[in-house]
């Protein structure tokens, strides 16, 4: 008998099934055997594959999709934060102070109070003051260092400033800024590279801390249907430590239940001497298990708009609407960037750019263009993440250069951080260039999508909701750039087939097709059948990796 007549291990009936195949076709049933999809069709096509040992899942009108993939995320560091002083679910200064006090009280032997996840919108001007931390009695004389949600700023107390030797006479580093009181005394808010003046003194997390953080972060991502991702910061010079070893261990021990592509961190203080180390790690990862690879290099070109460090073609406005004279920061010399990218491309590396301001986006595209001119198209699938402000002249270049637009859709809406800390300092014209997903899609650009968790929630359906509606929870009736909305199918494709392509996994994942791996997610409803304003209400019931259940809501109907 032909193998396809053998019973399946797992069968889904009673669709709908959105396959996200090249034709964006629909089905009603799927069969899985030995971790791979062996049949896609309607119930009558799949029922003959049900045997005595087959697990049958009745979708009963719930939507089956390919497993989601996050194109830009930091799950090890986020998972480690979940296990420390985690502020992500809180929203006010008073709540932050109470949580920090409780955390410090429960850990009297902790030398430092670390964690993070506070939001800039909770503080005037987006900058908290050291005095709030200094007044927490349970902290005592211990240093406190808490990055904000986007990781571009660090809130510290006076003790941490003292340990780092930061005072009114300390100059700003070239890639950062020390916020100061009127008399020049540091406020306790350190922007961008200035944070490193303190973080270098924080005892590093252990390898075991990072490993446990990976397992916690992985479980959390699975709960949102995420079966694969690209970690956007793997390397000794990124954040609080190097998470590469945690991934390597998990892959070799079989505890990595997701497909991960590591974006090795480009140290902006260095140059092409880093290439040999990148190559060594890429080779080492290939010799481990099957789910972890390290063939990408992440280059962070600029900061963020909220603290005016995103690189802009024109200066930010000041509080009166006039030019401030500050156009942000270039973290990598634009004159050298093209050469760096061309050499990485020639060595077979994909480049993952952090490009948030319109000047950074242009520099990234210029660098990709130089790599193409020198090397031809080597199929490395370079991509630009964030894309908050894109000059209209650069929209068509994404398709022309084969560069993927790596969206973080959740940010593309009106909310306090946008309305109070961003739009007034961009001005109306540039504010209208923000997150141009619709323009990119119409221009034929390839789209991928991610969350940047722990900067924001990894809830895929929340991100899809904003991509489709361009509205947030605070005011669902205010639309940020209605012409930049994209359809539901395209948004879901960015989180599945689009990111699978970026991760060089599109031959085995990203769509529901015969022969592909059974990385699948079941939602509790079919969002195509409901109003667009209800998309965010969709919840994940089941997540499968290679046919194995890695997350289930216990009340889910079997």
N, C-alpha and C positions, 0 to 999 in steps of 0.2 A: 504493500500500500504506500502511496505517496506520503511523504512526511507530513504534508499539510493536512492529511486526513487523521493524523494522530490527535488525541485529545489535547486541548490547551490547558495550561496551568491556571489561567485567569481569563475571564470573559466579562466584558461590559456590555449590557443590553439596555435597550430603552432610552437611547441617547437624548438629546443631540450630542454630536461629536464635532467640534470645530477642528479640522485636521491641521490647519495652517500649512498645507502643502502649497506648491507653487500656484495651483489654481484656486487656492483658498476654498476648497471644497468641503462639503458637509457629509457626515455619515451618521449612523445610528447605533453601531455596534463595533467592538474591537476585541480581538483575541490575542493572547500573549502566551508564548511558550519559551522556556529557557531564557527569560529576560528580554526577549525580542517580540516585536509585533509580527504576528503571522497572518492576520486577516483584518481587513477594514472594510466595512460595508453596512448592511442592514441586519436586523435580527435574524432573518432567514438565512443569511450568508454565514453567520457565525454559530448558530445553534448546533449544527452538525459537529462542531468541535468541542462540545460540552461532554465530558466524560464523568465517571464516578468520582474522580479526584479533582475535578475542576472547581475552582472558586468562582462563583457567579455574583457579580455586582449589578444590581438593578438600578440604573441611573434614575429611572422614574422622572424623566424630564430635566434632571440636573445636567449641567454642562461638563463634558470631558474635554480636556485640553492637553497639549503637550506640556511637560513640566516647564515652569517659568525659569528663566535664567537672568541673573542680575549682572549687568555689564560694568558696574562700578560700585564696589562695596568693600567694607573693612570688617568682616565678621569676627576675626580673632580679637582685634582690639575692642570691638563692640561687645563681644562676649565676655572679655575680661572686665570691661566696665560694668556689665550686668552683675558681676561678682564683687564689685567695689562700691564706691559711693555714687550710685547711678541716679542722675537727676532728670533723665529724659522724659519721664512721664509727668513731671511737674512744670508749672507755668508761671509762678510768681516769685518775687524775691523773698517774701516771707516763707514760702514753702521750701525754697532752696535752703535758707538758713536753718529751718527746723530739721530738714533731712540731714544736713551736714552735722548739726549738733547731735542728732540721734546716732548717726554713724560713728562719730568720734567718741561718744559716750560708750558705745558697745565695743569699742576697740581701744582701750586705754594704752595698750602696748604698741600700737602702730606708730612708727617713727614719723611717717608722713600721712596726711589725709589726701588721698587722690581718688580720682573717678572722673566725673564730668557729665556734660550733657545739658548745661543750662542754655537758655535762649536769650539772645541779645534784646529781644523786644520786651523783656521783663525789667529792663533798666533804662533810665533816661540816656538817650544817645547811644544805647547799646553797650554801655561800658559800666560794669559794676565797680564798686570801690572796695579797697582793702579793709576799710573800717567795719564793714558788715561781717567779715570773717574774723577780724580782730576781736569783735565783741562776743564771739561764741565761747562761752566759758568752758565747755567740755573739750575744746581744742587745746586749751592751755598754751604752752610755749612751743607747740608743734607747728611745723610749716604746713600750709595748705596750698595745693596747686590743682586747679580744676579747669580743664579746657571746655570751651563752649561746644555747642552741637556740631558746628561745622569744622571744628579743629583748627580754626585760623586765629584763635585768641585764647589767652590763658589768664584766669583770675587767680590771684595769689594774695596771701596775707603779708603783714609786715615782717613776720619771721622768715618767710620764704625769700623776700627781698633782701633781708639782712644776710641770710646764708649765701645768696648769690652775689652780694656786694653791690647791689643796685641802689643808687641814691640819686640826688638831684644832679650830680656831676657826671653820671654815666651817659655816654653818648648813645643815640639810637644806632643799632646795627644797620648795615646797608640794606638788608632785606626785611626790616621790621620797624616797629615803633613802640616806644615806651610812653603810654599815656601819663600825663602829668597834671597835678594841681596847679593853680595859678602861680604858686611860688616855686614851681619846678619839681616838687616832690613827687615821685612816682605814685600813681593812684592805686596800683595793684593790678592794672590791666595791661597785658603785654600782647601786642599784635604781631602776628606772623613770626618771623625769625627771632624777634625779641624774646619769645617764649623759651627759646633754647638757653637763654641766660640762666633760667631756673631749672628747666627739665634736665639739664646735664648733672644736677645734684640729686635728682630723685633716684633712690635705689632701683635698679632695673628689675622688671618682672622676671621671674625665673622661667626656664623652659617648661616646667610643669604648669606654671600659671598660664602660659600661652596655650599649652595643650588643652587644659580644662576650659579656657576661654574659647578655643576652637569648637570643642564639643558643645558648649552652651550656645554659641552663635549658630552653629550648624543646625541644632534642633530648633532654634527660633526661626531660622530661615525656612526650614522644612514646613513649619506651621503655616507659612504663607504660600506654600506650593512651589518653593524655589528648590530646584534640583541641581543647579549649577551656577557658577558665578566667576567673575574676574575680580580678584583681590587687588585693589588699586594702590597698594602700598606695602611691598614686601622687600625689606632690606634694613640694614643696621642703622641707616641714617634717617629712617622714617619713624616719626612718632615716638612712643615710649619703648620701642624695642623691635627686634627682628623676629617676625613670625614664621619665617621660612622653615625652621626646624620643626615646628608644630605640625605643619602640613606634611612634611616629609615623613615624620613619625606616623601620623594618622594613616597616610596612604600605605605605608609598608606594613602597618599592624592591622589594616582592614577596618579601621574605625572611621575612615573618611567615606561618608555615604553620599557625597555629592561630587560633581565634576568641577574641578577648580583649575583656573588658569591664573598664575601669579604674575602680576606686573611688577617686575623688579624695579626698585626705586632708584632713580637717577639722582645722585648727589650733586646738587647744583653748584657746589664748591669745586667739583672735579670736572674731568673731561673724559676723553676716550680711553684713558688708562683703566677705566672701569669695565671696558668691554670684556677683557679676559675673565674677570670674576663673573660677569653675567653668563658667559659661555660655560664656565665650569658648573654653575648651578643648573643651567638648562640641561646639561648632560647628566648631572647627578639625578635630577628629577625624572628623567626618562628611564633611568635604571632602577627606579623604585617600583611602586605599584602602577595601576592603570588610570588613576583618576586625577593625578596632580601633574601639571606641566608648568614650565617657567620660561616660556618663549616670548614674553612681552617685557618691554621696558617702559616705565612710567616717567614722563617728564612733566613736572609742574612748572608752568610758564608764568603764572601770576597768582594773585590772591583772590579776594572776594569784593563785591561791590559795596557791601554794607560798611566796611571799614576803609573803603577807598584805596584798596591795594590791587583790585582787578585792573589790568592794563588796558587803558582806553586810548582811542585815537585822538580824542579831544579831552581836555581837563574836566574833572567833576565840577559841578556848581557848588557854591557855598550856600549858607542858609538864606542869603538874600537873592539867590538866583543868578549870581554873577560867577564868572570863571574863578575857580579856586587856585588855579595854577598847578594843581596836582592831577596828573593823569595816570596815577597808579604805578605799579612796579613790574619790571621785567626781571624774573628770577633767574633766567638764563639769557646770556648775551645773544641778542637776535642775529648778530653778525656771525656767530659760531654755530647757531642752532641748525642751520641747513646742513652743514658738514657733519655734525653729530648724527643727525637723523639719517643721512645718506650712508654713513658707515654702519649704523645699526641695521638699516635695511639690507645692506649688502651682506651682512653677517646672518641674515635670516630672522631678525627680530621684528616683531610687531611693535609699533610705538603707540602708546596710550598717552595722549596729551591732556593735562588739566589746562583748559583754555576757557576762561570765563568772560573776560572783556573783549571788545571788538579788536583791539590791537593784538592781544594774545591769539585770538582766532586767526587773524591774518598771518601772524608769524608762523603758526602751526601749519597752515595751508601752504605758505611759501616753502616751508621746510619739506613737506611732502612732495611738493612740485620739484624741488631740487633733487630729492631722492629718485623720483621718476626720471628726471633728466639724466642723471648719472647712471642709474642701474636698470632702467626699464621697469616694467611692472613685475615684481617678484612675488606677488600674491600674499603679501604679509598683512594686509587688511588693517592699515593704520586707522585710528579713530580718535575723535576729539570729544572730550567729556565736558559737560556743564553748559557751554554755549549760551550764557545768559544774554549777552548782547552780541549780535552778529550784524555787521554792516551789510546792507542789501547788496552791495557789489560782490560780496563773498558767497552768497547763497548758492549760485550756480557752480561755483568751484568745487563743492563737495562731490557732485556727480562727475565732473570733468576729471577730477583727481582720484576718484574711487575712494574717497575718505568717508568713513561712516560717522554720522552724527549720533553721538552717545548721549541720549537725553536723560535728565532727571526730572520727569514730568511734574512731580509733586510740588515743585517750587513755582510753577507757572500760574500763579493765581494771586489775587489780592489778599493779603494778610498783613498784620502790623509791620513785620520786618520789611516787606515790600513797600508798603505805603508810607512808612515813617522814616526808614533808614536808606531807601534805595531811590524810588522815583523822584523825590524832591532834588536829589543830587545828580540825577541823570538828565532831567529835563524831559519835556513831553516827546520830543523827536526820538531821542534814544530809548526812552521808556517803551516806545512802540516797536522797537527792534528786539525786544526781549523774548527769549525762548521761541524762535520762529519755526516751530515744528511743522505747521501747515505749509509754510513757504518751502521748507526743505523737502517735504514729501512731494509737493507739486512739481518741484524742480528735479525730481528723480533721485534725490539723495537716499542712500541706504540708512535706515534707522535702527538703532539698538536702544535699549533702555535699562536704567538701573536706579538705585535708591540713594547711594552714598551713605547708607546706614553705617555708623550711628548718627550721622548728621540729621537724617530724617527716617521715618519709619520704613522698613522694608516691605510693607504691605503693598503688594503689586496692584491689587484692585483699587486701592486709594490713589496710586499713581496713574492708573488707567483712567480713573474718574476725572482727574484734573486734565489729562491729555485730551480727553473728549469734550469736557465742559469748560475748561479754563476758569473754574470757580473753586473756592475753598469753603471750609466749614464756617468761617467767620461771617461770610456774606455770600450765600449761594446765588444771589441775583446780580452780583457785580462780575463782569467777565473781563479778564485780562487779555486783550487782543483777540476778539472773536474770530477774526480771519485766520488765526493760528490754531484753531481747534482741528483735531484729526478724528477720523471715524474709529469706531470701536474695534473693528477688525484690524486696522493698521496699528492701533495701540497695542493690542494683544500680540500681534506679529512681532513688534519691536522687542517685547519681553520673551519671545520664544525663538522663532526662526532668525530674527535679527541678531540677537545676542549669541545664538548658537553659531552663526556665521562668523562673528567677531572672534569667538573663542575657538575657531577652527574645529567645531564639533557638528557642523551642519550635515555632515555625511552620515552621522549616527543619531543625532537628536534634533530637537527644534520643531519637529512636525510629527504627525501621526501617520506614518506610512509603513507599509509592509517591509520588513527587514530592519527597521530602525529599532534602537533600544527603547524599552518600555518605560521611559521617564514621563510620568503622567500626573495630572492633577484633576481632582473632581471638585467643582464648586457646588454650593448649596442651591444654586438656581441658574437659569440661563439669562445672563444680563442682556443679551440681544433681544429678548422677549419683553423686557421691561423698559421703563423710561430711563433716559440717559442720566437723570439726576439721582437715580437709585443705584448706579453702578458700584459705588463705594460700599454699599451694603452687602455685596456678595462676599461670602466667606468660604474658605477652603475646608472641605471635609476630609479629603484624603490626598496624600502625596506618595507617589511611587517612584523609586529609582531602580531601573532595570527589573521591573516587575515586583520588587520587594516593597512592602508597605513601610514607609519611614515616618509617617505622621497620620493619625486618624483622630477625628472627633468621635468619641465613644458613642454618641447618640446617632451617628450617621447610619442611615438605613442600608442594610446589606442586601 
